């Protein structure tokens, strides 16, 4: 089954404690991205990657890091989480070319930083 | 700055009613997508419109892309409780491989039986 998986699904942590949210896709997609979803703001892109070792900032990259060492994996790293990073996070992937690209989203990770 | 404005933000209707959700921008988009998201899940693509003036139908859902490719609408006929969810529009600013999508803030639809 074609899918994007994220782990963990729920995470409660404290300010300053480094954490990683993993993302993996089994569709051989080149393009992967991370979004955060906040009430009234929709989905905002944090980082994206067009292929292995190619990453770039989205609209709200501050406080986040990513890496793309393998095509299937795109982890999101919060080196020193703060309460304003409490949010619902989604990883997504798609093929890289064409205007009709369909993004496949993971199930989401709900992060709470106290 | 919200480049895509959705309206209304919340909509609660009775089963059988019709409704329209709007997605407006002052910017031109090369394509526009509509997603539906249910609680506890990620958004799922419903449709992509590419050509100005394009109309696409998906059962009781009708999607339209404005002639100038700055706006779009989603019309649901005879809404059912299963249509309940968050509807998101997302626009692509260029047809190239950057693939950046800009999302509207979403419309929460509740259809009561």
Interface residues (C-beta under 8 A of the other chain):
Chain A: X4 X31 X33 X35 X40 X41 X42 X43 X44 X45 X48 X50 X58 X90 X92 X94 X96 X97 X99 X100 X101 X102 X103 X105 X106 X107 X108
Chain B: X2 X4 X6 X9 X30 X31 X33 X40 X41 X42 X43 X44 X45 X48 X50 X88 X90 X92 X95 X97 X98 X99 X100 X101 X103 X104 X105 X106
